[in-house]
Amino acid sequence: MSKKKLLITEVFKKAEEESQRDTKNGLASYLWLYFKEDMGFDINDRSFSRYYDAYVIGNKEIRINPDRLDMLSEYLGYKNFDDFSGTFVKENNEVNKTTVKVSVDNDEESLTEKLSKIVINITNEQYFKIPDFLKKNGMGIVEMAFVLLLVTGGVVFSNGKGTPPLGIFSGGGTPAIDKPYMYWDKDRYIASDSSYISPQIEVVPMEPNKFVYQKRITRPDTLTIENAVDKVWYDKSDNHVEFFTNYGTHPENGKTLKVATPHIVETYGGENANLELADN
């Protein structure tokens, strides 16, 4: 399978998961709108339909401009098409394992080649899923370890002033994950012993991962390319963007959260953030 065919196939696979659509026209329309609004890059739906015909259901090679290949790769969490081509590892469905490759000293070698054939295998995906951005290139061993600590809760950021940045973990204390229920309260989950609070509040069974790690970022003005891209997630509804500290679904509208792109951070974070909306 060519790298372009693999790229296009993975793009439509991700679009199907995000949009819950399964037709060529539906997926093409979703991708066109996503790239235009969320990535600031216009690829019309007719082009996506041609890519689908050629690479997903067909076996043809058609010309795709290099800048488009780069943006399609960025949609999957890679820096560009060269990055995707050098680091993407297709899942082996027969053994249900994925070998993770990372950049070591800016080399395109895998960890298996660099570290005495040590292979990192992620199994039992139904219990623990690594976010897609761990698969992209540009991460050295130290960065890889740092992100793994972040995902598992072993790292708390510091902004040098003794307070957590980005509105993350502002509540402090030990989470009460032993309680059977929780409910969303503006920017975080609150633990509860009761399955009913009021008609306006939806109480759900306790999910420790969501309870501990899912927070709404209340200070989007602190977001930058360096501290937010591929590290926070967002939802855009009615031209209102909310940022969150973990992947998953929006606690209120149920929409799948998307990983923050440079375009989204620059447009809705930092000095362009609407703090009045963020405080609602």
N, C-alpha and C positions, 0 to 999 in steps of 0.2 A: 504494500500500500504506500502510495506517495505521501510525502509530508503535507502537501496541499490537500489531498483527499482526506487525510487523517484530521487536519485542522478543521476543514469545513464540516466533517462528520461530527466532531466534538462540539463545534459551535451550535449546530442544530440540536444536538443531544442536550446541551445545557439550556438552550432556549425552550425546548419542550418541557424540561423539568421546571423552569421558572414560570412559564406562561400557562402550563397545563393545556396547551394546544397541540394538535397532532396532524394538522394538514399543512401542505406546503405554503399555501397563501396565508394561513393564519400565522405560521412561524415567520414567514418573510415580513409580514406586516409588523409583528412584534419586534423583530430585530431592527427593522428600519427605524421604528420609533425609539427604541432603546438607544441605538447608536447616535441618533440625532439629539435626543434630550439629555441622556445620561453621560455620553462620552464626547459630545460636541463634534461629531464626525458623521457626515451624511453619506450613507450608502442606501440608495432607494430600494424599495421592495422588489422591483423587477430584477435588479442585480442579484438579490438574495435568492429569488426564484430560479434564476439561471444557475447559480452555484448549487442549489439543491438538485436540479435536474442532472447536472454534469457529474457531481461528486457523491451525492447521497444515494440516488436511485440509479445513476448511470456510472459509467467508468471512462469518462472523457477528461481530457486535460484542456482547460480553457485559461486564457490569460487573466490574471488578477494582479492589479497594480501593487507594487511592493508596499506602499503606504497602507493599503487596505489589508494586506496580509499582516502587517504589524499591528493594526487596530483589532483585527479579528483575534490575533494572539493575545493582545492585552485584555480582551473580553474574557479570555479563559484564565487570566491571571499571570501572564508572562510579559516580559518587557517588550519583546518584538518577535518577529517570525524566526529569526536565528535562534533566539532563546528557546522558543517552543521546539524547533527542530532538534536542538541539541540536548534537551532535557526531558521531553515528554516521554512517559513510559506507559504503554498500553496495559490495562489490567488483564491479567491472566485469569479468565473466568473458570478455567478447569480446576485451579487450586485455590481460587478466591484470595489471591495475594497481590499486593502492589509493591514493587521495589521502588523506593524513593531515591532519586538522584539529586545531588546538590553540587554547587560549584565549590571546588576546593582550590584556593589560591588562584582564582580566575581560570582554572582548568576545566575542560569539558569531560573530565573523568568522573566515574561514579564512585560512591563510597566503597563499593566492592573492589574497585581497582586500586583505590588509594589506601585503604585501611585493611590490608591483609585479608581481602575477600569477606569482610564483614558485610552482611546484607541486612538492611532494616526492612522487616516485613510487617505490614499492618494487617492484622487478622481480626475476625469477629467484628466486622464493620457495624453490625447492628447495635453494638454496645458503645463504640467510640469511633467517631469520624473526624479525621484530620481536615481542617479547612483547606480549600483548593490552593490558597496562596502558599502553602508549605511546599507545593510541588514545583514552584517556579524557580528559575535559575537566579544567580546573584547572591545566594545565601552561603556563606562560609560555615564551617563547623560551629563556630561560636554563635553566629546568628541563628543557626538551626536550633541549638540548645536553648537559646534565649526564647525563641518563639514557642518551643515545646513547654518551657516553664510557664510562659504566659498562658498558654491554653489550659494547662493543668493547675493554674492558680499559684504557681510558685514564685511569681514576680509581681511586685506592686510598684508602679511608677512613682517617681518623685520629681517635683518641679523645682526643687531647691529651696522651697519655702515652707516645707513641712506639711503641705496640704496636697491631696491627690489632684492631678490635672484632669481636664476634660469632663469634670463632674463624675468621675469613676469612683466607686466604692466610698461615696461621701458619708455613708451611714456609719461605717466602722462597726466594731464588735464582732462576735461570733454569730454566724447565721443560724437561725433556729430551724434547721432542716429536719429536726426530729418531729416537728408538727405535721399533721396529716394534710393540711390545705395551705393554699396561698392565693393572693389576689393582687392584681396590678393597681398601683396607686401612683399615677402621674409619671414617675420616672424609675420605679423599682417595684419588685414584688415584696409583699408583706406576708409573713407567716401567720397562720390562723389555726385555731383548734376547731373552729366551726365551719360547716359547709355552707352556711348562709349568713350573710352580713346585712344586705339590703337588696331590694329589687334592682337597683342601679349597678350593683357590683357583682361581677362574675367570679365566683370562687371555684378554683380548680385544684385537683390533687397536687400535692407537693412534688416538684421536679427539682432536685438539688442543683443540677447544672444551671438551669434557668434562674433559679432563685439567687444563686451566688453571683453569676457572671452577666446576666442580662440587665443592663441599666440603660436608661435614656441619657444621652450626653446633654447636660443642661447648659454647658458653656461652649457652644459650637464656634464661638469666636476664638477659642484657643487651638482650633484645628489647623494644621499645616500639612503641606505635602509630605514632610518628613515624618510627622507623628501620626498621620491618619490614613494615608493611602495603603490599602490592603491590610489595615489594622483595625478599622472600624467599619460598621455596616450602616446602611441607611434605608429609609423608605421615603418615596416621593409620592404624595397624594395631594391633588388640587393645588399644585405648585408650592406645596409646603413640604420641606425636607426635614426629617428628623434623623438624628444619628444615634447609633446604639453601640454598646461595647462588645456585643457577641452576635454571631450568626443565628439564623433561625427564622421565626415569624414575628411580625409586629404583634405585641400583646393585645392591642385593641382592635385592629382591623383584620388581622390574620394574614396579611400579605407577606410573601417571602422577602426577607431583607436581602439587599444586594451589597456586595463589598464595595467600599468607597473607591472611586476612580479619581485621578487628578482633576478632571473637569468638574466633578461634583464638589470636591473639597474647595477648589478655587472659586466656584460659583456660589456655594451656599455656606461655606465655612470661613474662618478667619475674619477679616475686616468686612466681608460681605454677609456675615451671619445676621439673621434676624432674631435678636435676643427676646424681643417681645413675643414672638411666636414660640420661641423655645421655652419660655417660662409658663406658657399656658398649660 
